[in-house]
């Protein structure tokens, strides 16, 4: 063997060793399962799921539950990589919530099909694309410092995502893995999905402010954004002389009508309080339309998740 060939082979071996080392550094050890699921450590758990439609409990494999969540929370016809990213997030969300509170102990269940208390779920919407996306990411979860992240997600961020305290009124401090990032959704989202507008009767606005703050602002004569967060979203809206949390006011007025706190117009008129803006949802974490845009660019589920959550690691829980 010539010296040149030997040198080339040595360099190639060194490069392969370095690459393998880098891969090992990126692989995280499987995290301990939550106490309520500890008996399944290293293998797929079985979940007790509260079916809110019937008020009964069903036992199902974890990945079957995740397939139903993905099918309900994202359009099952979307690209497989976007569905895979949603599966990673849904799996992480479920385990984090079970670890934090035992799931739903008041229901004697680990999870629920009621989106108001857990995540949406629809077995009927599961198709082959969803099944493949869930299987290809089987057991995969997102971690920060070895612990499950708070895997917030929403439909559409508008031009950029939000920090938890501005988008959710979250008081637990902004986790370092949640940063403001530009949403790739701007490239693909249809105009009718992109922007929103709504009018609310002034009596409804007055009642909503009273519900949120405990203060009666009186007949509504003035409305303005009094504070914005770093992403550009309204964080405080002043109704007369009362400052009210914009995320809380959104929920009180109706989150499907006031789609976001990314407000671009606010005014009083004969129709009541008129609001117009962009985005759909609280804006924190993964933007689902942004995930679709990245998937259409050829990004993998892992790359999509790493785009929206910074400095995390992905690991196989089973």
N, C-alpha and C positions, 0 to 999 in steps of 0.2 A: 504494500500500500504506500503510495507516495506521501511525502510530507504534506503537500497541499491538500490532498484528499483527507488525510488524517486530521488536519487542522479544521477543515470544513465540518467534518463529522463531530469533532469536539465542540465546535461552536453551536452546531445544531442541537446536540445533546444538552448543552448549557441553556440554550434558549427554551427548549422543551421543559427543562427542570424549573426554570424561572416561571414559565407560564403555568406549570402545574402548581407551583407554590402560590402564585397569585390567585389561582382558582380556590386553593385551600383556604387562603385568607378571607375570601369573600363568602365562603360557606360558613353559616352559623350553626352551632350545635342546636339540636332540637330543644325547644323550650319546655319546661315542665308544664304539663297540662293543668288547668285549674283544679282546685281541690275536689270540686263536685264531679270531675271526670278522671281523677287520678288513677282509678283502676284500669283505665285504657291506655296508660302511658306507652307510647311507641306504636300504637295501633289505632285504627279509626274508631272513634267513640260512637256509642248509640245515644241519641238524644230523646228526651221527653219533650214533645212540642205541643203547646196549647193551641188547639184549633178554635179560633175565636168565633168562627161561623156557627159551629155546633156546640161549643162549650165543652168539648171533650179533649182528652189527651191521646196523642198518637206517638208510638215509638218508631223511630226511623234512624237509618244510618246517617252519620253527619254529612257525608257528601251528597246524599239524596236531598237532605234539607237545603244544602247550599245550592243545588241545581234549581230548586223551587224559588229560592231567594233571587238568584241571578235572573231567572226567567221573569220574575215580577218587577225587579228593580231596573232592568235594562231591556230594550227591545231585543227579543230573541233572534231577530234577523240581522242584527248588527255583526260586524266582523268578529271572528272568533277570538282574536287577541284582545279586543275590548271586553268581550264576555269573560275571558280568562282573567283580566285585570280585576273585573268586578267580583269574580270568584275569590281571588286572593283577599280582596278587601272585605267581602262578606264573611269569609272564614275567620279573618282576624277580628272583625267587629264582634262576631259571635263569641269567640273565645275570650276576648277582652271583657265583654259584658258578663260572661259567666264567672270569670275570675274576680271581677269587681264586686258583683252582688249575688253570685250564685245563680245567675240567670233570672228566673222569675219565681222565687220561693213562694210568693203569695199564690201562685198558680200551681205549685208543686211541679214546675216544669223548668227545663233549661232555656227554652225559647218559645216564641209565640208567632202566629201568622198575622197578628195585628200590627201594622206598621207604626201605629201610635205608641206601642209599648216595646217593639223590638224592630223587626224588618218586615217588609212586604214579602209575601210568599204566594206562589201560584204553581201547583203541580200541572195544571192544565196547559200552561204556556211552555212547558219544557219541550224542546225539540232536539234533534241530533246535534245541532251546532252548540247548544248549551251543554249537552252531555259531554261532548268532546272537549269543550273549553274547561269544564270542571275536572274532567279526568286528566287532562294535560297539566293542570296545576294542582293536582291532588295533594292534599296535606300542606300546601304552601301557605305560609303566613308571613306578615311583615312585623319586624321587631326593631326596637330601638334600645340599645344597651341591654339586649337580651330579654326585653319584655314586650308584650303585645302593644302596638301603637293604638291610639284612638283613631280608628279608621273612618273618619268622617268622609262623606261624599255627597254630591248634589248633582242636579241635572245639567246646569249650565252656569259657568262663572261670570259670563260677560267677558270683558277684555282681560281680566285677571282674577285670581283667587283671593280669598280673604284670610286674615288671621282669626283664630277662634274668638278672641274677645270682641272683635268688631262684627263678625258675621253671626255669632251665636250668643253673644253676651256671656261667653264662658268665663267663669271666675277662677278657674283652676290654674291660671297662668298659661301663656302660649307655649305649647310643647315645641322644642327646637326643630323637630322634624316637619313642622307645619310652617311653610314660608309662602310669601306671595309670589306666584309664578304666572307668567302670561299663559292664557288659555289658547291652545291651537284650534279650538272650536270655531274661532272667528272665520277660518277659511272655508268651513263646510256647512255651518248651521243655516237652515232656511230662515228667511226674513221673518216669517210669521212666528217662528220659535225664538228668534233673537230678542225682539223687543216686546214690551207689554205696556198697557195703559189701563187704568181703572178709575171709576168715580165712586165715592162713598158718601151716603147721606150724612149731613153734619151731626145729626142725632146719634148715628152709629159711631162716628169718630169720637164724640163726647163720651159715649158709653165705653168705648174701647180704652180711652185715656184713663177713665175712672177705674176700669178693671185692672189696668196695668200698674198704675201709680197709687191708687187709693185716693187720689185727689180729683175733685170735680173742676174741670177748667172753665165751666160755664158755657153758654152758647158760643159756638166756634166762630170767631171773627178774624183770626189770624193763624197761619200755619207756615212754618219755614224750617229748613234744615239748620240746626244750630251747631252740629258737630259732625265731622267726617273722619273716618279712619284712614290708615295709610294706603288702602287699596282704592280709595275714592268712594266707598260706600257711606251712606248716612249711618251714624251711630246714635245720634240724638235728633229728635224732631220736636220743635217747640209748638205746642198748640196753645194759643193765647199766651199765658205766662207759665205754663207747665211744660217742663222738659220731660220727654218720654223716650225710653229706649226704642230705637228704630226696629231692631229684631223682634222685640216683644210686641210692639204695635203691629207689625206685620202679621204675627200669629193671631192677634186679637181681631184684626180686620179680615183675615182670611188669607192663608199663604198661597192659595191658587189664584186669587185675584190680585193681591199685592205680591207679585212673584218674587221680588227681591228687594234689597235695600240699596241697590245700585240705582238711585233715583236721579233722573235728569230733568224732570219738570215737577213742580209742586205749586198748585194755585187753588184758590177758592173761587167757585162760580155758582151759577144757579143749580147745577147738578150736584153740588156738594164739594167735597175735597177731591181734586183731580190729581192723580199721580201718574207719571210715566217714567219708564226706565228700561234697563236691559238686565238679562240674567234670569235664572230660575233656581231658587233655593238659597241656602245660607252662604254658599260660596266657599266653604272651608273644605280642604282636602281635594279629593279627586273630582274633577269636572267630567261627567259622563260623556258629554258631547266632545270634550277635549280628548278623552280616551279613544273615542271613535276616530277622530282626526288622526291621532298618532297611529292607530291600528291601520288606517288606510295608507299611511306612509311606510308601512311594513314593520313597525315596532312590535316587539314581543310583549306579552303580558307583564313580564318582569321589568322591561324598560319603561312601560307606561306607568307602573306603580312607582318606580324610582324617579320618574319625572315629577310626580305630584307630591311625593313625600321624600324629604331630603335626609341623607346620611343614615338611611335605614339598612337593615340586612334582611334577606329573605331566607327562610329556613323551612324544612319539611317537618311538620309536627308528627306526621305518620307516613 
